Amino acid sequence: MKITLLTIGKTEDKYLNEGIDIYLKRLKHYVTFKILELPELKNTKSLSQEQQKIRESELIFKNIQSTDHVVLLDENGKEFSSRGFSVFLNKKMVGGLQHLVFIVGGPYGFSDEVYSRSNDKISLSQMTFSHQMIRLLFTEQLYRAFTILKGEPYHHD
């Protein structure tokens, strides 16, 4: 199985990129994982929030396939413990999924079309984090989930 984290915009803070790189290197031992950063919209001052979400959805749809299992990282999604997230991933792997795509939307969330296309929604926390911070948190949790599945000592109960 391949896993992609699709994001709107780049991670600009050096400390976040360094953290993400640490987990990207560690994840290579478990799964094919990549982060795909889509360009942020330009000249958005004249666009409504809904127009921005629609334009971002066009970028998203250009980068997912009909066979991809799409999971939105969304504040209204299902919350998991780290162990619960590892069970979620394991079910997807055992179920024979070829490509699991997690998506971080833009500043206003997702369009109705993206919600309709999604297969699952997950919330990483009830707290709000910057879109850049979520990339590091998600990558660490993905690594943690695989170490749990392999019975390795990274995670402690």
C-alpha positions, 0 to 999 in steps of 0.5 A: 500500500502507498500512502500520500499526504496531500496538502494545500501550500508548502511547509515553510518553517524550518523546524517543521520541515526538519521534524517532518524529514525525521519521520519521512526517513523512519517511515521508509522502513514501513510503507511507501509514503510521500507528501504532495504539496499543492500550490496555494491559491494566488490573488484570493482577496477577491474570492469568497471562502466558498470560491477558494474552497472550489478552486482548491478542490479543482487542484485536489481532484487533479491529484487523486485517482478514482481508485484512491481511498480518500481520508480528509483530515477534518475537525469534524472527523472521527478521533482515534487514539494512536492505537486506534489509528494503527487499527484503522491503517491495518484494516485498510492494508488488510483490505487490499487498498492500493493507495490511501490519500490523506488530505489537509485542506486550505484555510477554510476547509473543503468544498462540498464536492471534496466531502462527497468524494471522501471515503473517511474523515479523521480529526487529529484533535479537538484543538486547532493547529496550523495547517503546517503543524498538522503535517508534522503531527500527522507524519509522526502519528503515521510513524507511531501507528506503524511501530505499534503494528510492528510491536516496536517500543516507540509507543508506550501505553 
